[in-house]
Structures are given as structure tokens and as C-alpha cells.
Amino acid sequence: NNRIDDSYFYTFVEKYYLLLASIEDAVVVVDVNQNLVVEYNHHAKSLLNIDDNDKFIYHYHFFDNEFKEKYLKFYENILNGIENDSKEFAIKVNKKSIPVKVKITISIINGLKVAQIIFTDLRSKYKLENRRNMLAAAVDQVAEAVIVTNSIGEIEYVNSAYENISGKSFDEVSGKILNILKGDGKNTWHNKIMWDDI
């Protein structure tokens, strides 16, 4: 009977390791009683700069003082069932601050209470948002009318030059199909050229 339990346990562990390795985010498993990291995937090793030779890694070690207290409060709330969502923090790696989203789940494995902590690196997301904001600021300052539509021609954005030239506000044209620009039939050569370009 003990052999069956052992083989089942080792099969479970092998499947767990495969799952842990396939996840794109950094994942650490923490012994809740000792607050020590007992396992981590290769993404965690890279993102969190974990040294394989370090035997005593506390899960809160990755946060600088500004976020450590907030993180520990969040961790305690998860342990006590008060929260179950994810939160954004900054971790400190090689003196650099890295924005991450942290999700914690609690399990009991073979009698040991563990926390699985998933760190999602948000640097790319913030870089993309920053680029979008810069583009939006640049587009909003040009003198030419700019219209952005989705793939079916619904207007999703117009700049202030469009509003000034057309006399129509963003609220008036948002969600409308782009053919509202065809107007009253005047300047048909202009409309033909524009629609050919679009």
C-alpha cells in the first residue's frame, strides 16, 4: 500500500515539475511554515536571479523595503483567506526595480502547506503602454486629421485636428462606421481618392 502511495506521489511530482517548467511566468513554491522557497522554475531563476547554491531563500527576499511590507500583508491575507486576487508590486533584482504581478495560491502537498507564488514580469506591458502614450501624444499634436478604426471600419480614435476640421467631436463619431466621412456627395474626386487609400 505504501508502494502505491509512493509511486502515485512520484508520478504527481513528475507531472508537477513538467507543468512548472512549461509555465511562462516565474513560479516559486514556498514552505509556508518556514517561509522558505523549496522549488522554482527556470523563469524564476532568471527573473528573480536565484542562485542554485543558496539553500535559504525567503520568499519576501525579492522585494525592496518599499514593497516588502505591502507584499507580506498581501501574503498574510491570502493565507488567511481574506484576499484571493493578484496584485502589482516591484521586485528588486541587481539593484533594479522590476514591476511584477503576483498571484499566490495555497495548497497542501503530502501534509506540507505550500504557497505557489507566480511572478508575471510587467516590463513589456509597461513599455508598450508608454509607447502608446507617446504615440497618442504625438498624433494628438499634428495639424492633420487622424482617424483610427478597427478592422471593420468602426472609428476608435480621432485626434483634436479631426475634431477642429470636421466640427464633429470624438463622442459623435466614436463607434460609427468610417463611411460617415463620405459627406453629402460634394468633392466626389476627393472622396474617391480617400476611399481608395483606405
C-alpha positions as CSV (number, residue, x, y, z in Angstrom):
1,N,0.0,0.0,0.0
2,N,2.9,2.4,0.8
3,R,4.5,1.5,-2.5
4,I,1.3,2.5,-4.3
5,D,1.2,5.8,-2.5
6,D,4.9,6.4,-3.3
7,S,4.5,5.7,-7.0
8,Y,1.4,7.9,-7.1
9,F,3.3,10.7,-5.3
10,Y,6.3,10.4,-7.7
11,T,4.0,10.4,-10.7
12,F,2.3,13.5,-9.3
13,V,5.7,15.2,-8.7
14,E,6.9,14.5,-12.2
15,K,3.7,15.9,-13.7
16,Y,4.0,18.9,-11.4
17,Y,7.6,19.6,-12.5
18,L,6.6,19.4,-16.2
19,L,3.8,21.9,-15.5
20,L,6.1,24.1,-13.5
21,A,8.7,24.1,-16.3
22,S,6.1,24.9,-19.1
23,I,4.7,28.0,-17.4
24,E,6.0,31.2,-19.0
25,D,5.9,33.1,-15.7
26,A,8.3,32.9,-12.8
27,V,7.0,30.4,-10.2
28,V,8.3,29.7,-6.8
29,V,6.9,27.2,-4.2
30,V,7.2,28.2,-0.6
31,D,7.1,26.1,2.6
32,V,4.5,28.3,4.5
33,N,5.8,27.2,7.9
34,Q,9.4,28.2,7.3
35,N,8.8,30.9,4.6
36,L,11.5,29.3,2.5
37,V,11.5,28.8,-1.2
38,V,11.5,25.0,-1.8
39,E,11.2,24.9,-5.5
40,Y,11.2,27.3,-8.5
41,N,11.1,27.1,-12.3
42,H,13.8,28.3,-14.7
43,H,11.8,31.6,-15.4
44,A,12.0,32.3,-11.6
45,K,15.7,31.6,-11.6
46,S,16.2,34.1,-14.4
47,L,13.8,36.8,-13.3
48,L,14.5,36.7,-9.6
49,N,18.2,36.0,-10.1
50,I,18.1,32.9,-7.9
51,D,21.4,31.2,-7.1
52,D,21.1,27.4,-7.1
53,N,23.6,27.2,-4.3
54,D,21.6,29.4,-2.0
55,K,19.7,26.9,0.3
56,F,17.8,29.5,2.4
57,I,15.8,31.8,0.1
58,Y,13.0,33.6,1.9
59,H,10.1,34.4,-0.5
60,Y,10.0,38.1,0.7
61,H,13.7,38.4,-0.1
62,F,12.8,39.6,-3.7
63,F,11.1,42.8,-2.6
64,D,12.8,46.0,-1.6
65,N,11.8,47.7,1.7
66,E,9.1,49.9,0.0
67,F,7.1,46.9,-1.2
68,K,8.1,44.2,1.3
69,E,5.6,45.2,3.9
70,K,2.8,45.5,1.3
71,Y,3.7,42.2,-0.1
72,L,3.8,40.5,3.3
73,K,0.4,41.9,4.2
74,F,-1.0,40.6,0.9
75,Y,0.7,37.2,1.5
76,E,-0.9,37.0,5.0
77,N,-4.3,38.0,3.6
78,I,-4.0,35.1,1.1
79,L,-3.0,32.7,3.9
80,N,-6.0,33.8,6.0
81,G,-8.5,33.7,3.1
82,I,-9.1,37.4,3.2
83,E,-7.9,38.0,-0.4
84,N,-7.6,35.8,-3.4
85,D,-6.7,38.2,-6.2
86,S,-3.4,39.2,-7.7
87,K,-1.6,42.5,-7.0
88,E,1.2,44.5,-8.6
89,F,4.5,45.1,-6.8
90,A,8.1,45.9,-7.7
91,I,10.8,43.4,-7.0
92,K,14.5,44.4,-6.6
93,V,17.0,42.4,-8.7
94,N,20.6,43.6,-9.1
95,K,19.6,47.0,-7.7
96,K,17.0,47.3,-10.5
97,S,13.3,47.7,-9.8
98,I,11.1,45.3,-11.9
99,P,7.3,45.7,-12.0
100,V,5.5,42.3,-11.5
101,K,2.0,41.0,-10.9
102,V,2.0,38.5,-8.0
103,K,-0.6,35.7,-7.7
104,I,-0.5,33.4,-4.7
105,T,-2.3,30.1,-4.2
106,I,-2.2,27.8,-1.2
107,S,-2.1,24.0,-1.3
108,I,-1.3,21.1,1.0
109,I,1.0,18.6,-0.6
110,N,1.8,15.4,1.3
111,G,0.9,17.2,4.6
112,L,3.0,20.2,3.9
113,K,1.3,23.6,3.5
114,V,2.8,25.4,0.5
115,A,2.2,28.6,-1.3
116,Q,2.7,28.8,-5.1
117,I,3.7,32.3,-6.0
118,I,3.6,33.4,-9.6
119,F,5.5,36.4,-10.7
120,T,4.4,37.9,-14.0
121,D,7.0,40.3,-15.4
122,L,5.2,43.6,-16.4
123,R,8.1,45.4,-18.1
124,S,6.9,44.7,-21.6
125,K,3.4,45.7,-20.8
126,Y,4.5,49.0,-19.3
127,K,6.9,49.6,-22.2
128,L,4.1,49.1,-24.7
129,E,1.8,51.4,-22.7
130,N,4.5,54.0,-22.6
131,R,5.0,53.8,-26.4
132,R,1.2,54.0,-26.9
133,N,1.0,57.1,-24.8
134,M,3.9,58.7,-26.6
135,L,2.3,57.9,-30.0
136,A,-1.1,59.2,-28.8
137,A,0.6,62.5,-27.6
138,A,2.4,62.9,-31.0
139,V,-0.7,62.1,-33.1
140,D,-2.8,64.5,-31.0
141,Q,-0.4,67.4,-31.7
142,V,-0.2,67.1,-35.5
143,A,-2.2,69.5,-37.7
144,E,-3.6,66.8,-40.0
145,A,-6.8,64.9,-39.1
146,V,-6.0,61.4,-37.9
147,I,-8.7,58.7,-37.6
148,V,-8.1,55.2,-36.2
149,T,-10.6,52.4,-37.0
150,N,-10.8,48.8,-36.1
151,S,-10.8,46.0,-38.8
152,I,-14.5,46.6,-39.7
153,G,-14.2,50.3,-40.1
154,E,-15.6,51.5,-36.8
155,I,-13.9,54.7,-35.5
156,E,-12.0,54.1,-32.3
157,Y,-10.0,57.3,-32.2
158,V,-9.8,60.8,-33.8
159,N,-7.3,63.5,-32.9
160,S,-8.1,67.0,-32.0
161,A,-7.2,68.2,-35.5
162,Y,-10.0,66.0,-36.9
163,E,-12.5,67.5,-34.4
164,N,-11.4,71.0,-35.4
165,I,-11.5,70.4,-39.2
166,S,-14.8,68.3,-39.2
167,G,-16.6,70.1,-36.5
168,K,-17.5,66.7,-35.0
169,S,-16.4,65.6,-31.6
170,F,-14.9,62.2,-30.8
171,D,-18.1,61.3,-28.9
172,E,-20.1,62.0,-32.0
173,V,-18.1,59.7,-34.3
174,S,-16.8,57.0,-31.9
175,G,-18.1,53.6,-32.9
176,K,-19.5,54.9,-36.2
177,I,-18.6,53.3,-39.5
178,L,-16.0,55.3,-41.4
179,N,-18.3,55.9,-44.3
180,I,-19.8,58.9,-42.4
181,L,-16.9,60.8,-44.0
182,K,-18.4,60.4,-47.5
183,G,-20.4,63.5,-46.7
184,D,-23.0,65.0,-49.0
185,G,-21.6,63.9,-52.3
186,K,-19.6,67.0,-53.0
187,N,-15.9,66.7,-53.8
188,T,-16.5,63.2,-55.2
189,W,-13.0,63.0,-56.6
190,H,-11.6,63.7,-53.1
191,N,-13.8,61.0,-51.6
192,K,-12.8,58.5,-54.3
193,I,-9.1,59.2,-53.7
194,M,-9.5,58.9,-49.9
195,W,-11.6,55.7,-50.1
196,D,-9.1,54.1,-52.5
197,D,-6.3,54.9,-50.0
198,I,-8.4,53.5,-47.1
